[in-house]
Amino acid sequence: MSQKILIMDFGGQYNQLIARRVRECNVYCEIKSYRMTVEEIKAYDPMGIIFTGGPNSVYLETSPHVDPAVFELGIPILGICYGCQLMAHTLGGLVTEAQEDSAREYGKTQTFFDTTCKLFKGIPAEGITWMSHGDYMAKVPEGFSLVGRTDACPNVAIADESRGFYGVQYHPEVNHTQHGTDMIRNFLYEVCGAKGEWTMGDFCAKAVANLKETIGPEGRVLLALSGGVDSSVLAALLAEAVGNRLTCVFVDHGCMRKNEGDEVEAAFSKWNVNFVRVNAEERFLSKLKGVEDPQRKRQIIGAEFGYVFLDEAVKFGITKSDFFAQGTIYPDVIESGEGEAAVIKSHHNKLLPREVIEQFKAVLEPLDHLFKDEIRLLGKELGLPDYLVYRQPFPGPGLAIRILGEVTKEKLDTLREADWIFREEIGKHECRKDCSQYFAVLTNAKSVGVMGDGRTYENTLVLRSVTTSDFMTAEWTRIPYEVLDRVSVRIVNEVPHINRIAYDITSKPPATVEWE
Ligand code: XMP
């Protein structure tokens, strides 16, 4: 049996977090659709399965279900929230809509555990869990015992230890659940027999060997390099695999931050790799003219990026044995709608035109199963300098998705200056260690102000900073008032056309990091 965990996706909002927690426990996992057949599951050969939460009610015919044969495979299963109810429903229990308000549970809830159960081994018998369920298990299936309860509900955790089946109605993957990761770790190590073999050193060696094999002794690779963490780490990985058969192409679409193009060029010229810079500002801005819708902007930039890249590749003399590489990471894939959950936003690297892709032998995306903090660990493993590994992320579509409404050169220049001041001031203050990503957003809201003796009617700028390690959930950063004050005064004084500054105090969820 393999050392992989299969996470079956029923559309829950915390599914990526489940995967994060499993990886944190040094166990490899992948999120796959609940539509996977039993035959496909057998072929995948996981050592354990996790059923995620989901927005549906399991007793409705239209809700996602599983083939009951999945319970006959002899593979341990942990059901979380909807996944727990699905297990109960499929194995002969009864799940109903909670009749009394007291049986519905949302938010932090005091919970009591049976610590003789493997799932709760070594954790305190009482603690807080994060609940979010409106349905109730009126009857648990035969063979299951009750191993967790709250005051309102006698069966928030159930187990059939002889078959390795566990179900919890709360979310152990969410930070609000005390010892939640320990419970997941117990499932992995105590129940599934994990050995903890998933480490970055191991991933790195395997990824380099795979790339060597796929690319072959002659193949060349063109890498779409933005200078951000993901594509820089990929550059290092590819350089390790194919040496100077790698060429990094940096497309400057004109929506970069102040000095960014030059900084990327300087960083990579210090490094012994083939580097090509393409200045394509006009091409992008003319395509973006008059466009206001965020998804449309993303699509245009994604597609144009592909065409510019292709033109460069033709100049370079690509052949059908050459490869195109890009630093797509796991959240890009999932948030772009390849899972069961709703499309949040289409990441630019998922929007390449087919006719561009077809010019290459294949597209290489070897990081597309890693999370942001894993990418950084890999960067360290490959010996990348800290100034590349710890750069704050910058989205592929750049400032175009930080300007609400139409993107113009004037607005870009305004935003570039304001964003620069914000970054400069944060960089000087010790609070920068809490600011995982910080930037300015130019809104399309105008407001009245007074400067000198005159009335102004100018733009509103929003400052955004988040504290996070994985960028899938994030807290807004508590930047000291004196820093915010200095930034505000400087921007209004130094940058024309801005007369009002707001600070964004929403976390993710419910907001996202970027505004568009
Ligand atoms: P959101 O806004 O989805 O962002 O909370 C999460 C992280 O992803 C970055 N982001 C992108 N990165 N291409 C990228 O390479 C994109 O299209 C894109 N959209 C968002 C965002 O900056 C944050 O770090």
Residues whose N, C-alpha, C, O or C-beta is under 5 A from the ligand:
A	BS01	XMP	S346 H347 H348 P393 F394 P395 G396 P397 F471 T512 V513 E514
